[in-house]
Amino acid sequence: MTRLTTLEALEAIYGPTNAASTVKELDHLNAPYRAYIEASPFCALATVGPEGLDCSPRGDAGGVVRIADDRTLMMPDRRGNNRCDSLRNIVRDPRVALMFMIPGSNTTLRVNGRAVIETDPALLDSFMMEGKPPRSVVVVTVDAVYFQCARALMRGQVWNPETFVDPASLPTAGQMLAAASAGAVGGEAYDREWPERAKASMW
């Protein structure tokens, strides 16, 4: 095994960064970047804290974030599992990264920035869904934004129906819980009850 341990060794293999990879990076949202984010119902949120890294999926109806201005994004924190891994990290280290995806598009958009957690009642109410506000809103100040080329999703054929995996061939959430807890939680009852529980607690 030959391990790369220096930037010089890495750059000797990969060469210089091409112009298109650097000129696309901005410190604010331009019109195309704004349009992409407004159309995105899903992103992955990466955070860092004393216990290490975390990356969690985020999705919402009508767009996963709200654009407040060209340097500010707002993401409601809807109901979930209450682990609060991302939020615990943000209150101790504001650095965040987001990757936006749109079903059917092989292009992704990346944002690096700093976040705070807001709980102003008027702000929460502005994100109301089915009469339920989020418990907090993650407000991100954009430091860098750029699109990612389509090769990764093209290689993975992420949106190609012919490559979709039958969910029935995968372990269910109940099976994974049961295996992780030695049968203490999860199992068939969890899977059977989950659809209605999710529907009732979506917002």
C-alpha positions as CSV (number, residue, x, y, z in Angstrom):
1,M,0.0,0.0,0.0
2,T,1.3,3.4,-0.9
3,R,-0.2,6.2,1.2
4,L,-0.2,9.9,0.3
5,T,0.8,12.0,3.3
6,T,1.7,15.4,1.8
7,L,0.0,17.9,-0.4
8,E,3.0,17.7,-2.8
9,A,2.5,14.0,-3.3
10,L,-1.2,14.5,-3.8
11,E,-0.7,17.3,-6.4
12,A,1.9,15.2,-8.2
13,I,-0.8,12.7,-9.0
14,Y,-3.8,15.0,-9.6
15,G,-2.1,18.0,-11.1
16,P,-3.3,21.6,-10.9
17,T,-6.9,22.6,-10.4
18,N,-8.5,23.7,-13.6
19,A,-10.0,27.1,-14.1
20,A,-13.6,26.0,-14.2
21,S,-13.3,24.4,-10.8
22,T,-12.2,27.6,-9.1
23,V,-14.0,30.4,-11.0
24,K,-17.4,28.8,-10.1
25,E,-16.9,29.4,-6.4
26,L,-18.6,32.5,-5.1
27,D,-19.1,34.0,-1.6
28,H,-22.8,34.7,-2.4
29,L,-25.7,33.4,-4.3
30,N,-25.9,34.6,-7.9
31,A,-29.1,34.1,-10.0
32,P,-28.3,30.5,-11.2
33,Y,-27.3,29.3,-7.8
34,R,-30.3,30.9,-6.2
35,A,-32.6,29.2,-8.8
36,Y,-31.0,25.8,-8.1
37,I,-31.4,26.1,-4.3
38,E,-35.0,27.3,-4.6
39,A,-35.8,24.2,-6.7
40,S,-34.1,21.7,-4.3
41,P,-36.3,19.7,-1.9
42,F,-33.3,17.9,-0.3
43,C,-29.8,18.5,1.0
44,A,-27.3,16.8,3.3
45,L,-26.1,19.0,6.2
46,A,-22.6,18.3,7.5
47,T,-21.4,19.7,10.9
48,V,-18.5,19.2,13.2
49,G,-18.2,19.2,17.0
50,P,-16.1,17.9,19.9
51,E,-17.4,14.3,19.3
52,G,-16.5,14.4,15.6
53,L,-18.4,14.8,12.3
54,D,-22.1,14.4,11.5
55,C,-24.0,14.4,8.2
56,S,-27.7,14.3,8.2
57,P,-30.4,14.3,5.4
58,R,-32.8,17.3,5.3
59,G,-35.9,17.6,3.2
60,D,-38.9,19.8,3.1
61,A,-41.9,20.6,1.0
62,G,-41.6,23.6,-1.3
63,G,-37.8,23.8,-0.9
64,V,-35.5,22.5,1.8
65,V,-34.2,26.0,2.7
66,R,-35.5,29.6,2.4
67,I,-33.2,32.2,0.9
68,A,-33.3,35.3,3.1
69,D,-30.7,37.1,1.0
70,D,-27.7,36.4,-1.2
71,R,-25.6,35.4,1.9
72,T,-28.3,33.9,4.2
73,L,-30.1,30.6,4.1
74,M,-32.8,29.4,6.6
75,M,-33.6,25.8,7.2
76,P,-36.4,24.8,9.5
77,D,-35.7,21.9,11.9
78,R,-38.7,19.6,11.6
79,R,-39.6,16.7,13.8
80,G,-37.2,13.8,13.9
81,N,-35.5,11.4,16.2
82,N,-34.4,14.0,18.8
83,R,-30.8,13.0,18.6
84,C,-30.0,16.6,17.6
85,D,-26.5,15.6,16.4
86,S,-26.3,18.5,13.9
87,L,-27.8,21.0,16.4
88,R,-25.5,19.9,19.2
89,N,-22.5,20.5,16.9
90,I,-23.7,23.9,15.6
91,V,-24.1,25.4,19.1
92,R,-20.4,24.5,19.8
93,D,-18.9,24.9,16.3
94,P,-20.7,27.0,13.7
95,R,-19.0,25.5,10.6
96,V,-21.4,23.7,8.3
97,A,-21.5,22.4,4.8
98,L,-24.6,21.7,2.7
99,M,-25.0,19.6,-0.5
100,F,-28.3,20.3,-2.4
101,M,-29.8,17.7,-4.7
102,I,-32.8,17.8,-7.1
103,P,-34.4,14.6,-8.2
104,G,-33.6,14.0,-11.9
105,S,-30.6,16.4,-12.0
106,N,-27.1,15.1,-11.9
107,T,-25.7,18.4,-10.8
108,T,-25.4,19.2,-7.1
109,L,-24.7,22.4,-5.4
110,R,-22.5,22.9,-2.4
111,V,-22.5,25.6,0.3
112,N,-19.9,26.1,3.0
113,G,-20.6,28.5,5.8
114,R,-21.4,29.2,9.4
115,A,-24.7,28.5,11.2
116,V,-26.6,29.6,14.3
117,I,-29.9,28.2,15.7
118,E,-32.8,30.6,16.0
119,T,-36.0,30.2,18.0
120,D,-37.7,33.5,17.5
121,P,-41.5,32.7,17.6
122,A,-42.3,34.9,14.6
123,L,-39.6,33.2,12.6
124,L,-40.8,29.7,13.6
125,D,-44.4,30.6,12.7
126,S,-43.3,31.7,9.2
127,F,-42.3,28.1,8.6
128,M,-45.6,26.6,9.8
129,M,-46.7,23.4,8.1
130,E,-50.2,22.0,8.8
131,G,-50.4,24.2,11.8
132,K,-47.1,23.1,13.3
133,P,-44.0,25.3,13.5
134,P,-40.5,23.8,13.6
135,R,-38.8,23.8,17.0
136,S,-35.9,25.9,15.6
137,V,-34.4,27.3,12.4
138,V,-30.8,26.8,11.3
139,V,-29.6,30.1,9.8
140,V,-26.6,29.7,7.6
141,T,-24.3,32.5,6.5
142,V,-22.8,31.6,3.1
143,D,-19.0,31.7,2.9
144,A,-18.7,29.7,-0.4
145,V,-21.1,28.3,-2.9
146,Y,-20.4,26.4,-6.1
147,F,-21.9,23.6,-8.2
148,Q,-20.4,20.1,-8.3
149,C,-20.0,18.4,-11.7
150,A,-22.4,15.6,-12.6
151,R,-19.9,12.7,-12.9
152,A,-20.6,11.2,-9.4
153,L,-24.4,10.9,-9.9
154,M,-23.9,9.8,-13.5
155,R,-21.5,7.0,-12.4
156,G,-23.9,5.9,-9.7
157,Q,-26.9,6.2,-12.0
158,V,-28.7,7.6,-9.1
159,W,-31.9,8.7,-11.0
160,N,-32.0,5.7,-13.5
161,P,-35.1,3.7,-12.7
162,E,-33.4,0.6,-14.2
163,T,-30.8,0.6,-11.4
164,F,-33.3,1.2,-8.5
165,V,-32.9,-1.4,-5.8
166,D,-36.1,-3.1,-4.6
167,P,-36.7,-1.9,-1.1
168,A,-37.9,-5.4,-0.2
169,S,-34.4,-6.7,-0.8
170,L,-32.9,-4.4,1.9
171,P,-32.9,-4.6,5.7
172,T,-35.9,-2.7,7.1
173,A,-35.5,0.0,9.8
174,G,-37.1,-2.5,12.3
175,Q,-34.6,-5.2,11.4
176,M,-31.7,-2.8,11.8
177,L,-33.0,-1.6,15.1
178,A,-33.5,-5.1,16.3
179,A,-30.0,-6.2,15.3
180,A,-28.4,-3.1,16.9
181,S,-30.3,-3.5,20.2
182,A,-30.2,-7.3,20.5
183,G,-33.9,-7.3,20.0
184,A,-34.8,-4.8,22.7
185,V,-36.4,-2.4,20.1
186,G,-37.5,-2.6,16.5
187,G,-38.7,-5.7,14.7
188,E,-41.8,-6.4,12.8
189,A,-44.0,-4.3,15.0
190,Y,-41.8,-1.3,14.4
191,D,-42.0,-1.7,10.6
192,R,-45.8,-2.3,10.7
193,E,-46.5,0.8,12.8
194,W,-44.0,3.1,11.1
195,P,-46.0,4.4,8.1
196,E,-48.8,5.7,10.2
197,R,-46.4,7.0,12.9
198,A,-44.4,8.9,10.2
199,K,-47.6,10.3,8.7
200,A,-48.8,11.6,12.0
201,S,-45.4,13.2,13.0
202,M,-44.2,14.5,9.6
203,W,-44.4,18.2,10.8
